Amino acid sequence: MTQLGFCSISALDRPLADAARVAADCGLDGLEVTGRAPHLEDDTPLETVRDAGRAVRDAGLEVLAYGSYLGHGDARDEVAVQREVLRAAALGAPLLRVWAEVDLEAADRGFAAQVKLLQATCDAARDHGIGVVVERHVGSFADTAERIERLFEAVARDELALNYQVLDFLPAERVADQPDDARRLVPLARYLHLKNYQPNPQAGGPLAPGGSLEGGVLDYRTLLGAVFEAGYDGPMTIEFVSWEPRPLEEKLAADVAYLRALLSQLGRG
């Protein structure tokens, strides 16, 4: 059965333990712990990180991933690599989520530096049995299928996988292409983020965030069908919920109910 999780980035208005309880109450299997305050900060001691992992498990959930910001902003050196790998291990997370952000001032050198950073991260994570998943982001070295494939070929580490998600700021005319996009890229993935979009009120603009899984622009029945056709059998995490003016608990419960029903229809319940 497919493991379903919740990303704590959508619950930064409360402590991590409370976010875990909300996810458990909604019937989810696990939590992605986000490296942002108040859940985790750059200077959080390792013992406190271990306590955070225990708090998630005390709620009856697994830690599915540690959502770090390695490769984003200034977190690009060996010190950051070691810190984030050790934090993932302290949480008991099997996956470390990282970025492949472009250095806009030196794009060529930026690619080489990003490859080196990912190689170092994979090498450090290997000692702890942790996989490294690079999150897909617009304007990064992990945005288009071609750039993702080039990045993975250059890094050449078994520990590296893709954190697949439909590309953010997607042009509306590309919505119909997303099942084929998933079929191409999902073989590289060990982790999926689920979120949906709403039409951009500005004519011709890219899709705007804030849709529910059921009511947003993306047709998740077709998309997940393609994901499973491509052989995916890893965890799926609801990263962002809708922007409707309702309590988080209600919005997450609605997404989970829709997703569970959909997985059952697709033979993955």
N, C-alpha and C positions, 0 to 999 in steps of 0.2 A: 504494500500500500504506500502511496506517495506521502512523504513527510511534508506537512504544511507548517509554516512558521510565520512570525510577525517580526518586522524590523523595528527595533526600539526607537529609531529616529522619528517615528510618528507618535511617540509618547514622551517627548522631552519636557512636557509640562508636569511630569511626576517622576518620583524615584524609580530606579530600574526594577526594584522588587515589585512595585505596583504595576509597572508595565507588564511584567511577567505574569502577574495574577490576572490582569485583563485578558492576556492571550490564552491563559489556561482556562479561564471562565468561558471563553468563546470556542473552546474545543480544539485549540491548536496543539501541535506537537512540540514546537520549539520556538526559540527566540534568537534573532541576530542581535548581538549587543553592539551598539554604536559607540564609536570613540568620540563622543561629544558630551559636554556637560549637560545635565547633571549625572549622566550614566557613567562615563569614564572621561577623564581628562589626561592631558599629556604627562602630568606629574603625579598621577595616581600611583601610589606604591603597589608593588606586586601583591602583597598580602591583601590589600583592599580589592585588587582585581580578582584574586581567588575567592574572596568573600562574595563578590558579584556573581561569579559562576555558581557558587553554592546557593545563592538566593534564587537564581533561575531554576536550579534543580529542585530546590525546596518547594517551588510552585508547581512541580510536576512536569517540567519541561526540560528538553535538551537544549544546550547551547549549540545552535546549528552553525554559527559563523561569528567571527569577530569583524565588524565593519570598521576597519581602520582607514586613515587618510594618508597612508604611506604612498608616496608618488604624487601627492597633491601639495601645492604650496612649497614650503621649505622642508618638508619631511622627505628628504631624498638622499640622506647619507647613511653610512654604516651604523652610526649610533641609532638612527631611526629604525633601520632594519632590525637590529638586535632587540630594541625596545618593543617593537610591534610583534615580533615573533614570540618573545617571552610573554607578552600580555595574552596572546592567543593561547599559548600553552597553559598559562595560569587560569584562564577562563575554562579550559577544557574544550576549546573550540577545535573542531576538525578542519575548519577552513579559515583562512585569513584573507579578507577582501582588501584589495589594493587598487590604486589608480594608475593610469598611464598617461598622465597629463603632459601636454605639449609645452615646451619652452618656446614661447612665441618670439623671443629675441634671438634664438639660435636653433632653428628647427632641426637642422642636420645633426648638430652636436646633441640636441635634445633627444633624438631617437637613439643614438648610441648610448647616451647616459641612461636612458630609460631601460634599454636592454640590459645594461650592466646592473642596474638596480634590481630588476626582476630576477636576474640570474643569482645575485647575491641573496635575495629574499628566498628564492626556492632552495638554495643550498643551505641556508640557515634553518628553514622550515623542515627540511628533510630529517634533521636530527630529532625532531619532535613528532614526526609522523603527521605533519600538518600540510594540507594542500593550499596552494596560493591561487586565488581567483581574481582576475582583473575585471573590474566593473566597466561595462560599456557606457561611454559618455560621448556626447557630441563634442567635436573639436579636440578629441584626444587621439592618441595612437591606437585606441580601441573604439573606433566609431563605425566606419564602413567595414563591410566584409573583407575588402581587399587589404585594408590597413591592419585589421585584426589578424588575418592570415600571415601577413608579412611580419608582424610583431612576434607571433608564436613561432614562426620558422626561425627567426633570429635568436630568440631566447633559448629554444631547444632544451627545455627541461621537462621531465615527466611530471613534476609537481605542479606545473602551471596549467590552469584551465580558465575558461571564460565564465564570468558572472553574466549570463545572458539576460538581456531585457530588450524590449522594443526601444529603439533609439529615441531619446528625448528630443523635443522640438521637431517632431516628425512632420514633414509637409503632408497636408491632408490627402494629396493625390497618391501618396505612397502607402496608404492604409491597406489597400488590397494586396500589396506586395509582401506583407509581413509574414504570412505562412511560408512563402518561399525563402524569405530571409531566415526564418527559424530553421527550416530544413537544412540550409547551408551551414549555419553557425552552431546549432545545438550540439553536433558531434564534438565540438571543442569545449562544451560546457559541463561543469559539475555543480552548478548552482544557478537558480533562476530567481529573478525579482519580478513580482507581479504588481502592476499598477495600471491605471487607465487614464485616458485623457478626455477632454471635452472640446467641442468645436471652438475655434478661436473667434471671438466676436468681431475681430478685425478681418475683413474679407481678404482671402489670399494668404493670411498669416499661418504659421505652423500651429499644430495642435497645442492646446493649452492644458496644463496639468489640472487635476482635481476631479476626474470622473470616477465613478464607482466601477468595480469590476464588471457588474452586470449592465449598468446603464451608460457606460462610457462609449467612446467611438470605436475602440477595438472590440472585435468579436472574439471573445476568449474561447468559445467552443471551437471555432475553426483554428485559432492560433494554437491551442493546446493539443488539438488533434495532430497538427503538423509537428509539434514538439515531440509527441510520443511516437509518431511515425519515424522521426529521426533517431529514435532509440534512447531518448532521455529517461532516466529512472532515478534522478537525484532529488534533493529537497527543493521546495518552492516556497518562497517567502513573500508575504504581502508587505511591500515596502511602504507605500503611501495609500492612505484611504481618501475618500472623496472630500471635497471642500464644503459639503452640505453643512448647514448650521445645526448639527445634531451632536450629541455626545459621542466621543470616540468609541465607547463600548457598543453603541447601537450600530455605528457605521462598520466597525470591524466584524460584529456578529453577522450583519447582512452579507458582507463579502465572503465570510467563511461559509455561511449556509449556501450561497450561490456556488462557491467553488466546490464544496463537498458534493452537491447535487451534480455538478458538471463532471467531476471526476468519476462519479458512479456511472453516469451515462457513457463515459468514455472507457469504462472497464477498469478504472484505476481506484475505485472506492474501497 
